[in-house]
Amino acid sequence: YFRLPSVSRLVVSFRWMDQGWGIRKGRLGLSIHRDSKAIIHHSFTEPNHPAPLHLEDRVYDVPCSILQFCRPNDEIVIWRYAGGGSSHILSVLFFQARYWPGTISSSTSVAAIPKELSWPPLCHNPAYTFHDNAVRG
């Protein structure tokens, strides 16, 4: 996860794919946590559009209707769901989050320079593979 003081805009980009065969289940999304409790969960995909069977680049601008719940000192947690059952796999490469500090209601300038987080850090292996709900790098 990463912790942000407050966010007026959040854009995530990543390359991902489901295991390449069978039923597609993989998802990525975020939760906003306040005082160690999740107050909202949001998927980066529609319910009927999980991760594709082949590598795909995705850019997702988190809607203001979700970010309006973010307050100072909240935590934004990026989550993944590989799927249930046995040995389902979700691969995520080159995850990057670009965010603009501030709140939706503030008069944050559109020209403000965003901050960036990469996952994993750029000097590390650029891929993570999730097996069911266990992480293996």
N, C-alpha and C positions, 0 to 999 in steps of 0.2 A: 504494500500500500504506500501511498504517499500522502503527506499532510499539507494542506493548503490553508492559508489564513482566511480567505474567501475568494471566490472565483466568479468573474463576470462572463467568462467564455472558456470552453474547454473543447479542443479538437484532438481526437486521437487518430493515429494511423498505424496500420499493421498489415502484415502479410500472413495469411492463415489458411488452414485447410483442415477438414475432418480427416478421418483415417483413409479415405480414398475408396471405400467400399461399404456396402451395407447402409443402414439407416443413419442419416446425419443427425447428430445430437448437439454438437459443439456450439458453445456460445461464449461471448465475452460481454462484460457490462461493468457497471459501477454501482456502488452503494454509498450513500452519505451517512456517516456515523456521527452522532452527537452524544457525548457522555457515555461512550462505549456501547451505544445502542443504534442499530440501523433505523433510520427514519424513512428512507426511500431506497428502492432497488430499481435499476434501469438497465435494460439490455441494449447493446449496440446494434441489434438486429431485430426485425419483426419476429413474433413467435413462430411463424411458419417459414422462416428463412434462416436456419442455422448455418454453420460453417459449410462452405462448398466442398465438393469432393476433390477439387484440384486447387493448387495454390492460387490465391486471389488477393490483390491489394485492396484495402478498404480504408477510406477516410470518413470519419464520422464526427459531425459537429453536434455536441450534446445540446439538446433544445433548452432554451431559456426557461421553459415550463418546469424543467427538472432542476436547473441550477438556482432557481429562485429560492430553493429550500436551504442552500448553503449559507452558513453563518461563520463568522470568525471562529477559529479553533476547531471547526469540524474536520473530520478526516474523510477524504475521498478514497474509497477502497476499490481497486480494479479487481474484478473477480472473473473466474473462468469456470465453465462447466464442460467437462469432457463427455459426460454421459454416464449412465448407469450400466449395470450388467458387467460382462467380463471383458477386460482388455480394450475398451474403447479409447481412441487416441485423438487428441486435438493438438495440432502443431501451430505455434505462433512465432513469427519471426519479425524482427525490426519494429517492435512496439515503441511508439513515441507519443507522448502527451504534450501538447502545447496549450498553455493556459495563460489567461489574462487576469492578474490580481484585481480585486475590487468586488463589488456586489452588483447585482442586476439593477437595483434601484439607484446606484450612484451614477454620477455623470462621468464615468470612465471614458477617456478619449479613445476613439476608434484607432487612432494612430499610436496608441501605447504599444510598447515592444513586449511581445509575449515571452514567457519563460518556458523552458523545455526540459522534459525528463525523458530519458530513453530507458527501455527495459529489454534485455539486460543492458548495463552500461556498454557503450560502444566498443570498449576495449575487450569485451568478453565474447564468448560464443553467441552469435546472433539468433539462436533458436532455442526454444523451449518446447518440449513435448510433454503433454499432459496425458497420463494414463488413468482413465476413470477419474478418481479424485485424488490421485497421488502425483506429486511433481517429480519429474526426472529431467535433468538438464542435458 
